[in-house]
């Protein structure tokens, strides 16, 4: 039996090719951040997430409509801290450290 005939090897090769070809540094973290921010905002079209790569870390800046800033930060910053934690988990999946800033324009 050849290696290609084993079911596990084909799947591993396919996944490896997908990750290398389509993988952006911090892509999972950014997608997570955009999803959460748009879900919480009253005007999801106004949500803009900018990413800055620096080595193995990514800094995200979130811009939202003025009325939505309070919804994303929450009381005593608890919602913002929860968002940062979830984005950090997404970044860990990609092997990068993340930082999230909520920018008031």
C-alpha positions in Angstrom: 0.0 0.0 0.0 1.3 3.5 -0.9 1.3 6.5 1.4 -1.3 8.3 -0.8 -3.7 5.4 -0.4 -4.0 6.0 3.4 -7.0 8.2 4.1 -5.2 10.4 6.7 -2.3 11.4 4.4 -4.5 12.8 1.7 -6.5 14.9 4.2 -3.3 16.2 5.9 -1.8 17.2 2.5 -4.9 19.0 1.4 -5.1 20.9 4.7 -1.5 21.8 4.5 -1.8 23.2 1.0 -4.9 25.3 2.0 -3.2 26.8 5.1 0.0 27.7 3.3 -1.7 29.2 0.2 -4.6 31.1 1.8 -3.3 31.9 5.2 -2.9 35.6 6.2 -1.1 36.5 9.4 -3.8 37.0 11.9 -6.6 36.1 9.5 -8.6 34.1 12.0 -8.3 36.9 14.6 -9.4 39.6 12.1 -12.4 37.6 11.0 -13.4 37.0 14.6 -13.0 40.6 15.4 -15.0 41.8 12.4 -17.8 39.3 13.1 -18.1 40.3 16.8 -17.9 44.0 16.1 -20.5 43.9 13.3 -22.8 41.7 15.5 -22.8 44.2 18.4 -23.0 47.4 16.4 -26.3 49.1 15.5 -24.8 50.2 12.2 -22.6 47.2 11.1 -21.7 48.9 7.8 -19.8 51.5 9.7 -17.4 49.0 11.3 -13.9 49.2 9.9 -11.1 46.9 11.2 -7.5 47.9 10.3 -4.6 45.6 11.0 -0.9 46.4 11.5 1.6 43.5 11.3 4.8 43.7 13.3 6.8 40.5 13.3 4.7 37.8 15.0 2.1 40.3 16.4 -0.8 42.1 14.9 -2.4 45.3 16.2 -6.0 45.8 15.2 -7.8 49.2 15.3 -11.6 49.1 15.3 -13.5 52.1 14.0 -17.3 52.3 14.6 -20.0 54.8 14.4 -20.0 57.2 17.4 -23.2 55.7 18.9 -21.8 52.2 18.8 -18.5 52.9 20.7 -20.3 52.4 24.1 -21.8 49.1 23.0 -18.3 47.7 22.1 -16.6 48.9 25.2 -19.4 48.1 27.7 -19.6 48.9 31.3 -16.2 49.3 32.8 -14.7 47.9 29.6 -16.0 44.4 30.2 -17.2 43.8 26.6 -14.0 45.2 25.2 -12.0 42.9 27.4 -14.1 39.9 26.3 -13.6 40.9 22.6 -9.8 41.1 23.2 -9.8 37.7 24.8 -11.7 36.1 21.9 -9.4 37.8 19.3 -6.4 36.6 21.2 -7.7 33.0 20.9 -8.1 33.5 17.1 -4.6 34.9 16.9 -3.2 31.9 18.9 -4.7 29.6 16.3 -2.6 31.5 13.6 0.4 31.7 15.9 0.4 35.4 16.4 -0.1 37.7 19.3 -2.9 40.3 19.0 -3.8 43.7 20.4 -7.1 45.4 19.9 -7.7 49.1 20.2 -11.1 50.8 19.9 -10.5 54.1 18.1 -12.7 57.1 18.7 -12.8 59.3 15.6 
